[in-house]
């Protein structure tokens, strides 16, 4: 993985969409929850955390 966007492309859905909507398009958790059919913004926020952990693992693992 050369950069963060390479790592994001390896994530798969829905993590890829969630992180892109949040960081690139600056959507709120409420908007993302509606887009990805989460029950509420808090669930979307929890999923974002899990996605970021997966992304960190991908980036650190492939750069070792």
ZITA-V501637 format. One line per field, one symbol per residue. ss: DSSP state (H for helix, E for strand, - for the rest). A space follows every 10 residues. Layout:
ss=???
This chain:
ss=---HHHHHHH H---HHHHHH HHHH----HH HHHHH----- HHHHHHHHHH HHHHHHHHHH HH--
